Amino acid sequence: MKTIYKILDDKNESGQWFEAYEVADDFPATYGFTTIAPPESMRYPKWEPGLNQWVEDKDSIIDYLTAENAELTSRVDMTEGALLDLADMILTR
């Protein structure tokens, strides 16, 4: 058995650009499939046919980092508010 990867034109429900299948060793990897596994170091691997290799999907990274930045900004704002409330409580004693 070997693993082949179906290259997708659009992301699937899990946000990946591929689907993995276990097939018999003699199963041919035709157009739209590859036997090269995406690197585990990549968070959002996308197959680049011109390079014949996996590349990092920059749009997905930007979306992820934008959402993470918004969450962290919200946490900083809450922390600043809590610190100001605490300082106000200490100073009014």
C-alpha positions as CSV (number, residue, x, y, z in Angstrom):
1,M,0.0,0.0,0.0
2,K,1.1,3.5,-0.7
3,T,-0.3,7.0,-0.1
4,I,-1.3,9.2,-3.0
5,Y,-2.5,12.8,-2.8
6,K,-5.3,14.2,-4.9
7,I,-4.5,17.8,-5.7
8,L,-7.6,20.1,-5.2
9,D,-8.4,23.3,-7.0
10,D,-10.1,24.7,-3.9
11,K,-9.6,24.0,-0.2
12,N,-11.7,21.2,1.3
13,E,-13.8,21.4,4.5
14,S,-10.7,20.9,6.7
15,G,-8.8,23.8,4.9
16,Q,-6.4,21.5,3.0
17,W,-5.5,21.7,-0.7
18,F,-5.3,17.9,-1.0
19,E,-6.9,14.6,0.0
20,A,-4.8,11.6,0.9
21,Y,-5.7,8.1,-0.2
22,E,-4.2,4.7,0.6
23,V,-3.9,2.7,-2.7
24,A,-2.2,-0.5,-4.0
25,D,1.5,-0.2,-4.8
26,D,0.8,-0.7,-8.5
27,F,-1.8,2.1,-8.6
28,P,-0.6,4.8,-11.1
29,A,-0.4,8.4,-9.9
30,T,-2.1,10.1,-12.9
31,Y,-2.5,13.8,-13.6
32,G,-4.0,15.6,-10.5
33,F,-2.3,13.2,-8.1
34,T,1.1,13.0,-6.6
35,T,3.0,10.4,-4.5
36,I,5.1,13.1,-2.8
37,A,3.9,13.7,0.7
38,P,3.5,17.3,1.9
39,P,6.2,18.3,4.4
40,E,5.1,18.1,8.0
41,S,6.8,21.5,8.6
42,M,4.3,23.2,6.4
43,R,1.1,24.4,8.1
44,Y,-0.8,25.0,4.8
45,P,0.8,22.9,2.0
46,K,-0.4,23.5,-1.6
47,W,0.9,21.7,-4.6
48,E,2.6,23.9,-7.2
49,P,2.5,22.0,-10.5
50,G,5.0,24.3,-12.2
51,L,7.6,23.5,-9.5
52,N,6.4,20.0,-9.0
53,Q,6.6,20.4,-5.3
54,W,4.6,21.5,-2.2
55,V,4.7,25.2,-1.3
56,E,3.2,27.1,1.6
57,D,-0.1,28.7,0.8
58,K,0.5,32.3,1.6
59,D,-3.1,33.4,1.6
60,S,-4.0,30.8,4.3
61,I,-1.1,31.9,6.4
62,I,-2.2,35.6,6.1
63,D,-5.8,34.6,7.1
64,Y,-4.5,32.5,10.1
65,L,-2.2,35.3,11.3
66,T,-4.8,38.0,10.9
67,A,-7.3,36.0,13.0
68,E,-4.6,35.2,15.6
69,N,-3.6,38.9,15.7
70,A,-7.2,40.0,16.3
71,E,-7.5,37.5,19.2
72,L,-4.2,38.6,20.8
73,T,-5.2,42.3,20.4
74,S,-8.5,41.5,22.2
75,R,-6.6,39.7,25.0
76,V,-4.2,42.7,25.4
77,D,-7.1,45.1,25.6
78,M,-8.8,43.0,28.3
79,T,-5.6,42.8,30.3
80,E,-5.0,46.5,30.0
81,G,-8.5,47.2,31.3
82,A,-8.1,44.8,34.2
83,L,-4.8,46.4,35.1
84,L,-6.3,49.9,35.0
85,D,-9.2,48.6,37.2
86,L,-6.8,47.1,39.7
87,A,-4.7,50.2,39.8
88,D,-7.8,52.3,40.4
89,M,-8.9,50.0,43.3
90,I,-5.4,50.2,44.9
91,L,-5.2,54.0,44.6
92,T,-8.7,54.6,46.0
93,R,-8.0,52.7,49.3
